[in-house]
Amino acid sequence: MEEQKYTQQELLTIINQYNTLPRKIIKSNYKRILSEYNIQPKQIMDELGYGTSNVHCWSTKSSANIPMFPQALSIATAFDFDVQEFIK
């Protein structure tokens, strides 16, 4: 994938969209991303060092937890996709 470069204003807009979007949408997009990019939760834990309970909560229905924006950006960077996939 070609490297994404955003201006500060564009990045601020993405962060604001992420933080105001309903958690259900981000959670749904997270699950879609895992499937589309063939990412296993274990890869996220191993490569980025996120805890087991956090990573599993991000995809379970019983939890409202989602990756915070810096975590989403780290996942997108590590697995080579645009962070905006989380807010589609």
N, C-alpha and C positions, 0 to 999 in steps of 0.2 A: 504494500500500500504506500502511496506517496505520503510523505510527511505533511501533516496538517500544521499550518501556522495561523494563529489568530492574533488580531490586534488586541490590546488590553480591553478595549470597549466590547469587542466580540466575545472575548472570554468572560467578561463580566455579565454579558447578556445570557450566555450559556449557563453560568452559575446561577443567576437569578431564575431562569426557566427551570433548572433542575430543582432548586430549593422551593419553588412554588407549585410544581407539578404534584398531583396526588400520588402518594406513596404506592398505591395499587398499580399505577401505570409504570412507575419505575421498576417495581418488583416484576411485573409482567414482562417488561423489556429485558430485565436482567435474565430471566428464564429463557426468553427467546434468544438472547445473545449467546448464552451457554450452548444452546442447541445449534444455532446457525454457525457458530465459530468452533464447534466441537471442543468446548472448554469444560474440563471436569473441575468440580470444586476443589479437589485435591491439588490440582495444578495451581490454583489461586493461592491456596495455603502454602504450598511448597515454594513457589516462585516469589510470592510477595510477602510471605510471613504473617498473613492474617490468621487469626485464631479459628479453630474448628467451629466453635459455637457461633461466631459472627457469620462465617461463610454459609453455614447451614441455615441460619435464621433468615438470611437474605432470600432464600427460595422456598421457605415453608409457609403454608397458608396460615398457620397458627401465630405467626409473628408479623408485626408491622415493620420490622427492621428492614432497612435497605442500606446499600453502601452509601456512605457520605460522599460528597462530591470528590474530595481528594482521593478516596478509595476507588471510585468509579473511574477517575482519570488515570490512576495507576493501573487498573485492570485493562483499560482501553490501550494504554501505552504498551504494556507488557505483551498483550495479545494482538496488537497491530490492527486496531479498528478505531473509528472516530468516536469520541466520547458522546457525541450527539445521538448515537444509537440508543442511549439510555432515555432520551427525551422525545423520541419519535412518537 
